[in-house]
Amino acid sequence: MKDTHKARLLKELKEIREELLKTSRSMKPEEFDWPPRPGMRSAKALLQEIGATEKVCINVIAGGPPLKWETAVKWSGDNLKSILKDLASIRKETLRYLDSLSHDDLHKPVEMPESWHRYTGPRREPEEMIRWVARHEYYHLGQLIYNRWLLGYNPYKQS
């Protein structure tokens, strides 16, 4: 594939997801539901937020009906394996959508829900929303890595 804008987006989504999977798969069961402090999200909650955000954002830019954050994803289970499987399904939908876009479609602004206007403005390019999904996932990946580090898993040491 040529080094197109779409190819770079695909590469970024792939690399971030690979790192997320590597980090998540090394978690012990007791880490999965552990919130570092009261009011903070556990690894499970962070992974579910990553999935819900991707589902809601891609649905909006693809022209689907508005989804509620809390119910956007029908989680198949409450454990790490199930959540990672659901994240893979959500990502497949994202990649199908991205693949369906021409270069012009990728940069053609779409209408955003009115409740999002203070964050996105009334219109946003699909390319920008896909980059935002990637940045959001990377942000939470950093939280997962840091939280694991608090438990003694130094990311700079090979296991």
Secondary structure, DSSP 8 states (H G I E B T S, - for coil): --S-HHHHHHHHHHHHHHHHHHHHHT--HHHHT--SSTTS--HHHHHHHHHHHHHHHHHHHTT-----GGGSS--S-SSHHHHHHHHHHHHHHHHHHHHH--HHHHHS-EE--GGGHHHH-SEE-HHHHHHHHHHHHHHHHHHHHHHHHHTT--TTS--
